[in-house]
Structure formats: C-alpha cells, structure tokens
Amino acid sequence: MARMTLAEIKARPSTIDWTRVNATTDGDIDRQAKEDGTEEELPGLAAPSPATVRRHLKLTQKDIAALAGVPVATWRNWEQGRVRLDPAVQTLLRVLWREPDAVRRAMVA
C-alpha cells in the first residue's frame, strides 16, 4: 500500500465536482433513493441512516442538524458517509426516528 504525506494529499487535485454536489436538491436525493431502492429503509434493530431520518421527518439538513444539536457540516458528513457513526450517534438517530417530539422537548432550554 502506498503511503502519502499530508502535503501530498493536499496537493492532489480533487475529483469531486462541488458545483454538482451543491446543486443537488432534496428532490434529487429522493429520486435517487427510489432508483436504488433505499427510500423504504425502515429501521429494525439497526439505526436508520441520517438521510433516512431526515427524509422521514421532512426536514432540511440545516433544520435536522439544529434539532440534533450538531453543526450542519457534521450532519452532512454523517449523511455522506465521511465519518463512521459512533454508538451515541446511532442512538440519537433511533430516538429521532421514533420520538422526534421528545428530542424537540429535550433541546428546549
């Protein structure tokens, strides 16, 4: 396996088309979920995905992040799979899925 320094990694050109990523709407995401068969993902014992929870609650990334008490960038990272969901996040997702009003009550100061 080849190893790279941080400077080498930063010097590599990005292969991500950020214009396209930023132009992706919730409608696009819903359409893609239907196409790949994940729109009906219902959680059993496993935690639902962040995107599934957000769509279930019909919230924007900004709104769900505020409800969960995390920065919107963190929520995006969860949705896009950039970071692994630790057990606490998985529990939060289960509670958001099953009892969103409890989370709303808990987040009110």
N, C-alpha and C positions, 0 to 999 in steps of 0.2 A: 504494500500500500504506500503510495506517495504521500509524503508529508509536506505541508506548506506552512510558511510563516504567516503571521497576521498581515504583514506588509504585502506579501504575495497575494493573499486572498483579497485584500482591499484593492490591489492593482488590477485584478481581473475584471473585465467588462461584465456588466450584469446581463443576464439573459431574460430578465423579467421585463415585460412591456408594461410599465407602470401606468401609462395612459390608458391602456386597455383594462387593467385591474381597477383603476379608479373610476372608470366609466361603467363598470359592472353594477347593475341595479339589483334590488331585491327580486324584481320580476325575473331577471336573467337567472338568478340563483335558483328561484323556484322552478323555472322551466328546466334548468339543467338537472335539478334533483328529480323531477318527474322522468326525464330522459334516462337517467342512470338508476332509477328505481329506489331512491332513498327518501322520497318525500313522505312515505308512510312509516318511517322508522319510529316504532313505538318502543319505549324503554321497558325492559323487563327488570332483571336484577342489575344489569349494567347501566351505567349512567348514559343518558341521551347525549348526543353531541351538542356543543354550544350552538351551532347553526339550527339544529332541530328545536332546541328550547326557544331560541329567538323567534323562529317562524311560528311555533306553537302559540307564543304569546303575542304574535303580530306586532313586534317592536323593531325599531331600528337598532343598529349596533350601538349608537350613542345612547339610546334610551335603556337598552338592556344592560349596558356597562354601568350606567348610573344606578339602576336598580340593584345590580350586584355589588356596587361599591368598588368597582375597579376602573382603571383608566380604559378608555375606548381602544387604545393600542393593545392593551392586554387582551381584551375580548377578541379583537381581530386576530391576534396571534393564536388564540385558542381555536377560533373558527378555522383558520387556515392551516392548522396543524404544525405551526412553527415551534411550539413548545409542547412538551408532554404534560397531560393533565394529572396533577398530583391528587391523592385521595380527598383532600379538602375541597378541591375544585369539583371533583366528581360528585361529592356530597351536595355542594351548592347547586349543581345542575339538577340533581334529583329533586331537591327542595323547590327550586324554581319551577320545575316541570309539574310537580304535584301540588304545591302550595304557594303559588306566586303571591297571594294576598298576605300570607304570613311573612314573606320576605319584605313586602312593602311596609307592613306594620313594624317589623323589626328595624327597618332602615330609617324610620322617622325618629328624629331626636327628641 
